[in-house]
Amino acid sequence: MTAFILVAGAHTGGWVWDEVAAGLSAAGAQAYAVTLTGMDAEGSRQEAEGIELATHVEELVRIVDGVEAPDVVLVGHCYGIHPVRGAADRRPGRIARIVHVDVGIPRDGDPALALVPDQAVRERVMRLAGDDGGDGDGDGSMPPPGPGEWQRWGSAEGLSEEALARLAERAVPQPLATLTRPLRLTGAASELPTTGILCTANGSSIAVVEAMVGMGDPAFQALADPHVSFFELATGHWPMLSAPRELVEVLLLAAAGEGHRVGAEVRERPAHLRPFLMDVKERPRERTGRVDLHLPDAEGPRPAVLFVHGGPVHAAARPTPRDWPAFVGYGQYVAGLGAVGATVDHGLHDLTAFGRAADDVAGAVELVRADPRVDGDRVALWFLSAGGLLAADWLRTPPPWLRCVAASYPVLAPLPGWGLSGDRFRPVSAVGGAGRLPIVLTRVGLERPEIAVTVEEFVAAADDCGAAVEVIDLPRGHHGFETADPTAASRDAVERAVRSVLGHLGERPQVH
């Protein structure tokens, strides 16, 4: 018999697992829905002093020791994964599998706060902890989210009004030290079978995992190990409340060793390192700092197109984006048509770094415009993938020298779980300021649903304000089609988009 130990996230207790526990029991398994110390209504009225992450780890170890079933599956949601990983590290021989419910993998030394997506929440916790102790490790507590604030912890997609009311009614303060104290791991549980249940409405999916593994981020390489499996649920961050039956099904499948594996081929030849979809004649290429210039065979200052990559791309990833075949290909292709093609390695190394990336792009623009071979009054910016969020600054108040903004399979509003509040990196909101600035949007039909929604929102917002958007559709195209889909239709989409952009720069593309 398998025993599932279910550990809840921040501000909640074992009650969130009621329906899941009942379903597991009905299937013949044992289910232990854990309410950790201080996380019930009575305990929350007591002082939080002395309750920290280690308290919950030790408590969970005692629970594991008391289970007689031969196979123990530890299931952690949100904050709950931290005591789960800590307990598994202490009792690796008793654990058959660890299941992550819509949450990443914490490392040794990580506080639970590190996996909280919303920067405002992180800052509030540290402010409260500092107020209590002055060192960020205070013994106070974090009040539960108010009405309408639950989405700061994750997407509320799929939650009924009743479920939201239940969350609000039963939520309790979270002891600060459970969020700020580091998780201590010896590595004893690092080889245990692990399953990730990814909630697509919260921005996570198998496609995202495969992309991150392929990007070369060292933190993601372990996810391609055969002992790691994945499932997807089309719901938000609280599947135990929004999709309990489906969650029961995948928990049982996970315990049986089922699930999608990220194959070794993703690491060996990721899509973004495959060849560019067309052969282009080699042109001179110069590197200055973060920027590469691909130079045309032409006299006098030429218009320029700066290509902006997406991400996050880990700082240690090699090659860096400006050496990826797609960006080299775009730069060389534009140069072959008579304009300067520019690429930039910006600092979007994690989801907290959009501000730094925006500064890097602005610096690259200044460098490109200042080059004597560039006509600084005829520049286009071309954003790809998550780099699309960086377009917002330029759409909101376009400078006169910006003749066109292009975007290919872009993310045009922050995805759930990315923790980006406000409108700065939200092109859907910024497009109202674009006026008659030409916008060339390449839209792929096989886009990930959570990204496709942002594109449709952008197109609708552009229609409402009369923005000059040209949409180039590639119905059978995937995200990153320039290296993933080397088809005639894909080549036609690139040619149409490039020629449209150069046309807005007042440049008749040369024959190459």
Backbone hydrogen bonds, N-H to C=O, Kabsch-Sander energy under -0.5 kcal/mol:
donor,donor_aa,acceptor,acceptor_aa,energy
3,A,71,D,-3.1
4,F,2,T,-0.5
4,F,30,Q,-2.9
5,I,3,A,-0.6
5,I,73,V,-2.7
6,L,4,F,-0.7
6,L,32,Y,-2.9
7,V,5,I,-0.6
7,V,75,V,-2.9
8,A,6,L,-0.5
8,A,34,V,-0.7
12,T,9,G,-1.5
16,V,13,G,-1.8
17,W,14,G,-1.8
18,D,15,W,-1.6
21,A,17,W,-3.6
22,A,18,D,-2.1
23,G,19,E,-2.0
24,L,20,V,-2.5
25,S,21,A,-2.4
26,A,22,A,-2.3
27,A,23,G,-1.1
28,G,25,S,-1.7
29,A,24,L,-2.4
30,Q,2,T,-2.7
32,Y,4,F,-3.1
33,A,31,A,-0.6
34,V,6,L,-2.7
34,V,32,Y,-0.8
36,L,34,V,-0.6
39,M,36,L,-2.4
44,S,40,D,-2.7
45,R,41,A,-0.5
45,R,42,E,-1.0
46,Q,43,G,-1.6
51,I,48,A,-2.2
52,E,50,G,-0.7
53,L,177,A,-1.2
55,T,52,E,-0.6
56,H,52,E,-1.5
57,V,53,L,-2.2
58,E,54,A,-2.5
59,E,55,T,-1.9
60,L,56,H,-2.2
61,V,57,V,-2.2
62,R,58,E,-1.9
63,I,59,E,-1.7
64,V,60,L,-2.5
65,D,61,V,-2.5
66,G,62,R,-1.2
66,G,63,I,-0.5
67,V,63,I,-0.5
67,V,64,V,-1.4
71,D,1,M,-1.3
72,V,70,P,-0.6
72,V,94,R,-0.7
73,V,3,A,-3.0
73,V,71,D,-0.5
74,L,72,V,-0.6
74,L,97,R,-2.2
75,V,5,I,-2.9
75,V,73,V,-0.5
76,G,74,L,-0.5
76,G,99,V,-2.7
77,H,7,V,-2.0
78,C,101,V,-1.0
80,G,77,H,-2.4
81,I,78,C,-1.9
82,H,79,Y,-2.1
84,V,80,G,-1.7
85,R,81,I,-2.8
86,G,82,H,-2.3
87,A,83,P,-2.6
88,A,84,V,-2.5
89,D,85,R,-2.0
90,R,86,G,-1.1
91,R,87,A,-1.9
94,R,91,R,-1.7
95,I,91,R,-0.6
95,I,92,P,-0.8
96,A,72,V,-2.8
96,A,94,R,-0.6
97,R,72,V,-1.2
98,I,193,P,-2.2
99,V,74,L,-3.1
100,H,195,T,-3.1
101,V,76,G,-2.8
101,V,99,V,-0.6
102,D,100,H,-1.0
102,D,197,I,-2.8
109,G,183,L,-3.9
110,D,107,R,-2.4
112,A,181,R,-0.6
113,L,179,L,-2.4
114,A,111,P,-1.7
115,L,112,A,-1.6
116,V,113,L,-1.5
118,D,152,R,-0.7
119,Q,117,P,-0.5
119,Q,419,G,-1.3
122,R,118,D,-2.1
123,E,119,Q,-2.7
124,R,120,A,-2.0
125,V,121,V,-2.6
126,M,122,R,-2.3
127,R,123,E,-2.1
128,L,124,R,-2.7
129,A,125,V,-2.9
130,G,126,M,-2.5
131,D,127,R,-2.2
132,D,128,L,-1.7
133,G,129,A,-2.3
134,G,129,A,-0.6
134,G,130,G,-1.9
142,M,174,Q,-3.2
149,E,146,G,-2.3
152,R,149,E,-2.0
153,W,150,W,-1.9
154,G,150,W,-0.6
159,L,156,A,-2.0
164,L,160,S,-2.5
165,A,161,E,-2.3
166,R,162,E,-2.1
167,L,163,A,-2.4
168,A,164,L,-2.5
169,E,165,A,-2.5
170,R,166,R,-2.3
171,A,167,L,-1.6
172,V,11,H,-1.8
174,Q,142,M,-2.4
176,L,140,G,-2.5
178,T,175,P,-1.5
179,L,175,P,-0.6
179,L,176,L,-1.6
180,T,176,L,-1.8
181,R,177,A,-1.5
183,L,110,D,-2.4
185,L,183,L,-0.6
190,S,187,G,-1.5
192,L,189,A,-1.6
194,T,227,H,-2.2
195,T,98,I,-2.6
196,G,229,S,-2.6
197,I,100,H,-3.3
197,I,195,T,-0.5
198,L,196,G,-0.7
198,L,231,F,-3.1
200,T,198,L,-0.8
200,T,233,L,-2.0
201,A,235,T,-1.5
202,N,199,C,-1.8
202,N,235,T,-0.6
203,G,200,T,-1.8
204,S,199,C,-1.3
209,V,205,S,-2.0
210,E,206,I,-2.7
211,A,207,A,-2.1
212,M,208,V,-2.5
213,V,209,V,-2.6
214,G,210,E,-2.4
215,M,211,A,-1.6
216,G,212,M,-0.5
216,G,213,V,-1.3
217,D,212,M,-1.1
220,F,217,D,-2.0
221,Q,217,D,-0.6
221,Q,218,P,-0.8
223,L,220,F,-1.4
224,A,221,Q,-1.6
225,D,222,A,-1.6
228,V,225,D,-2.0
229,S,194,T,-2.4
230,F,260,H,-1.4
231,F,196,G,-2.2
233,L,198,L,-2.7
235,T,233,L,-2.1
236,G,157,E,-1.7
237,H,155,S,-2.7
241,L,238,W,-1.7
242,S,238,W,-2.2
243,A,239,P,-2.6
247,L,243,A,-2.2
248,V,244,P,-2.4
249,E,245,R,-2.1
250,V,246,E,-2.1
251,L,247,L,-2.3
252,L,248,V,-2.2
253,L,249,E,-2.0
254,A,250,V,-2.7
255,A,251,L,-2.4
256,A,252,L,-1.2
257,G,254,A,-2.0
258,E,253,L,-2.6
260,H,230,F,-2.8
262,V,223,L,-0.6
263,G,261,R,-0.9
266,V,263,G,-1.5
267,R,263,G,-0.6
267,R,264,A,-0.8
268,E,264,A,-2.0
269,R,265,E,-2.6
273,L,270,P,-1.8
274,R,271,A,-1.5
277,L,482,E,-1.1
286,E,293,L,-2.7
288,T,291,V,-3.2
291,V,288,T,-2.4
292,D,343,T,-2.4
293,L,286,E,-3.1
294,H,341,G,-3.3
295,L,284,P,-2.6
295,L,293,L,-0.6
298,A,296,P,-1.4
302,R,373,R,-2.6
304,A,378,R,-2.0
305,V,340,V,-2.6
306,L,380,A,-2.7
307,F,305,V,-0.6
307,F,342,A,-3.2
308,V,382,W,-3.3
309,H,307,F,-0.5
309,H,344,V,-0.5
313,V,348,L,-2.4
317,A,314,H,-1.8
323,D,320,T,-2.4
324,W,321,P,-1.9
326,A,272,H,-0.5
328,V,324,W,-2.4
329,G,325,P,-2.8
330,Y,326,A,-2.6
331,G,327,F,-2.4
332,Q,328,V,-2.7
333,Y,329,G,-2.6
334,V,330,Y,-2.7
335,A,331,G,-2.0
336,G,332,Q,-2.2
337,L,333,Y,-0.8
337,L,334,V,-0.9
338,G,335,A,-1.6
339,A,334,V,-1.9
340,V,303,P,-2.9
341,G,294,H,-2.2
341,G,339,A,-0.5
342,A,305,V,-3.2
342,A,340,V,-0.6
343,T,292,D,-2.0
344,V,307,F,-0.9
345,D,290,R,-1.9
346,H,344,V,-0.8
349,H,347,G,-2.2
353,A,350,D,-1.9
357,A,353,A,-2.5
358,A,354,F,-2.6
359,D,355,G,-1.9
360,D,356,R,-2.1
361,V,357,A,-2.4
362,A,358,A,-2.4
363,G,359,D,-2.3
364,A,360,D,-2.2
365,V,361,V,-2.4
366,E,362,A,-2.0
367,L,363,G,-2.2
368,V,364,A,-2.7
369,R,365,V,-2.7
370,A,366,E,-1.8
371,D,367,L,-0.8
371,D,368,V,-1.0
374,V,371,D,-2.1
375,D,302,R,-3.1
376,G,374,V,-1.1
378,R,375,D,-2.3
379,V,401,W,-2.0
380,A,304,A,-2.3
381,L,404,C,-1.9
382,W,306,L,-3.0
383,F,381,L,-0.5
383,F,406,A,-2.9
384,L,308,V,-2.3
385,S,408,S,-1.9
387,G,384,L,-2.1
388,G,385,S,-2.3
389,L,386,A,-1.5
390,L,387,G,-1.4
391,A,388,G,-1.6
392,A,389,L,-1.2
394,W,391,A,-0.6
395,L,391,A,-2.1
396,R,392,A,-2.3
397,T,393,D,-1.0
402,L,399,P,-1.4
403,R,379,V,-2.4
403,R,401,W,-0.9
404,C,379,V,-0.8
405,V,438,P,-2.3
406,A,381,L,-3.0
407,A,440,V,-2.6
408,S,383,F,-2.2
409,Y,442,T,-2.4
411,V,385,S,-2.3
412,L,410,P,-0.6
418,W,415,L,-2.0
421,S,419,G,-0.8
426,R,423,D,-1.4
428,V,412,L,-1.8
429,S,426,R,-1.5
430,A,426,R,-1.9
431,V,427,P,-2.2
432,G,429,S,-0.9
433,G,430,A,-2.4
434,A,431,V,-1.7
437,L,434,A,-2.0
439,I,468,A,-2.6
440,V,405,V,-2.3
441,L,439,I,-0.6
441,L,470,E,-3.1
442,T,407,A,-3.1
442,T,440,V,-0.6
443,R,441,L,-0.7
443,R,472,I,-2.4
445,G,474,L,-2.6
446,L,477,G,-2.5
447,E,444,V,-0.8
451,I,448,R,-1.2
452,A,448,R,-2.7
453,V,449,P,-2.0
454,T,450,E,-0.6
454,T,451,I,-0.5
455,V,451,I,-1.6
456,E,452,A,-2.4
457,E,453,V,-2.3
458,F,454,T,-2.0
459,V,455,V,-2.6
460,A,456,E,-2.4
461,A,457,E,-2.4
462,A,458,F,-2.8
463,D,459,V,-2.3
464,D,460,A,-2.1
465,C,461,A,-1.6
466,G,462,A,-0.8
466,G,463,D,-0.5
467,A,462,A,-2.2
468,A,435,G,-0.6
469,V,467,A,-1.6
470,E,439,I,-3.3
470,E,468,A,-0.5
471,V,469,V,-0.5
472,I,441,L,-3.2
472,I,470,E,-0.5
473,D,471,V,-0.6
474,L,443,R,-2.6
477,G,474,L,-2.2
481,F,478,H,-1.1
483,T,480,G,-1.6
484,A,480,G,-1.9
485,D,481,F,-2.3
487,T,485,D,-2.4
491,R,487,T,-2.3
492,D,488,A,-2.3
493,A,489,A,-2.0
494,V,490,S,-2.2
495,E,491,R,-2.5
496,R,492,D,-2.7
497,A,493,A,-2.3
498,V,494,V,-2.8
499,R,495,E,-2.5
500,S,496,R,-2.1
501,V,497,A,-2.4
502,L,498,V,-2.8
503,G,499,R,-2.0
504,H,500,S,-1.8
505,L,501,V,-1.0
506,G,503,G,-1.5
507,E,502,L,-2.6
508,R,506,G,-0.5
510,Q,337,L,-1.7
